[in-house]
Amino acid sequence: MVTPALLIGSLVGMKIHIKVGKELFRNIVAFLLLIVSIVLLIWVLIFC
């Protein structure tokens, strides 16, 4: 079931990458990685 999510994420990423510049796309990806990392850290601290 990972395949549909991977395909959808790839398609959305390509569409966004085409519409915005490389610099902004990198900043968006870096911001999303930061948010996911913080959420995972909080999850581990609370539930482990």
C-alpha angles and dihedrals in degrees: 000000000000092000098073091048091048092050094047092047092049093049093048090047092051092049092050092045091054093050098046131044125263093254094053091044091053090049091050092050092047091050092049091049090051092051093047091048092052092048091049092048091051090046091053093046093051102040104031 
